[in-house]
Amino acid sequence: MNNSAYMDLINSALEARKSAYVPYSHYAVGAALLTAEGKIYTGGNIENASYGATNCAERTAIFKAVSEGERNFTAIAVAGGMEGREPADYAWPCGICRQVMQEFAGGDFRILVVRGQQDYKECRLEELLPCGFGGESIR
Ligand code: THU
């Protein structure tokens, strides 16, 4: 992926934080998912009074894309921090989101964990979810 595609994805994740619904934690996460064709789907975390029904930003973006028929993804950028402030740290994807990425990520899939426009860590899913459980195990 070229640098300007990374920059667009990172900016989209930072922007998507504004769509987060976070009345309980006030921790706003934004995610931006890039398809193989170059389209970006964004999502914010959506909290719930029953806490456990909360949906993370990454899954919001992934489910939006998959429900629109997308299946091939190149990268996801994630940024999180207290609502109304710049991220103070890197927001690493939770375990459930890593497992959902496993379902749809190909070998070249990259995860960008973003703290600022020029400040991010890039990794592969295998680093975040070693020996992940995938569909090939049950076919
Ligand atoms: N959160 C995400 O959106 N993504 C993650 O990978 C980790 C956590 C959200 C869930 C909840 O709304 C808030 O961050 C605090 O846990």
Residues whose N, C-alpha, C, O or C-beta is under 5 A from the ligand:
A	BS01	THU	S25 Y27 V29 N45 E47 T54 N55 C56 A57 E58 W92 P93 C94 C97
